[in-house]
Amino acid sequence: MTVLPLLPAGRRRDRGGMNTQTVLDWFTVLLVLALLAAPALAGHRQERRIDRQLARAARRPAGSARVHLLAGRRAPDRSAHSRAA
């Protein structure tokens, strides 16, 4: 397997250490890798959150669904919306 150099042949210098251009090249590679991996990691995190919510809902007894209403407010009358026109 051949590994391509990060620097073109004309810009390569043998000083024994990493020069600024090499550091910038590696930074660019890592930045591109991070940009490609970020959506996958965000999706994985969301999937784990959904799995935790489903597991918590499965542990809850049947019929214990929570109703989200503000204190002191009644549920809206839906009869007008459910009538056939």
Residue, then its C-alpha position, 0 to 999 in steps of 0.5 A: m500500500t502506498v501512502l501519499p505525502l501530505l506535502p508536494a515534493g517541491r515544498r518538502r523540507d528535511r529539517g528533522g521536525m514538523n514545520t508549520q505547513t505540515v502542522l496546518d496540513w494535519f489540522t486540515v485533515l483533522l478538521v475535514l474528519a470532524l466535519l464528516a463525523a459530526p452529523a453521524l455522532a449527533g444522529h447516534r446521540q439522538e438515537r440513544r436518547i430515543d431508546r432511553q425514552l422508549a425504555r422508560a415508557a416501557r417500564r411505566p405501568a399502562g394507563s399512567a400517561r401524563v396529560h400536559l395541561l397548564a394549571g387552571r386551564r381546561a382542555p379545549d372543546r374539540s367537538a366543533h372540529s370533529r363534526a362532519a361538515 
